[in-house]
Amino acid sequence: MMARAGHRAVAGGLAAILVIMTAGAAQAAAAAGASAGGGRVREPPGPAQWRCTGYHAVVRGETCESVARDARITVEQLRELNKGVVCAALMNWGHVCVRGYVIGG
């Protein structure tokens, strides 16, 4: 009986050491990451933003499909370039972006 109690104590002690070592490794990794970035923790990148380089003036009767086709892009690309565009109310937008590139993100 005494031997089993001793084994449990040793096993419990090893588990405690493992937890302490794991916590220490996590702290060391966090410190290494902070020092590699000049003492600052890097934030995850935000959503991609577009810089528009080409516009299209919307005229009566145009649809997202016709604007995208004329610009040789997909409707999905048109929507990505113009966040929040509502194709049913395209006339209200006046001008839409049809060319651009990603900045940030």
PyMOL commands that set and color helices and strands:
alter all, ss='L'
color gray80, all
select helices_A, chain A and resi 2-36+64-71+75-81+87-93
alter helices_A, ss='H'
color red, helices_A
select strands_A, chain A and resi 49-57+95-103
alter strands_A, ss='S'
color yellow, strands_A
deselect
rebuild
show_as cartoon
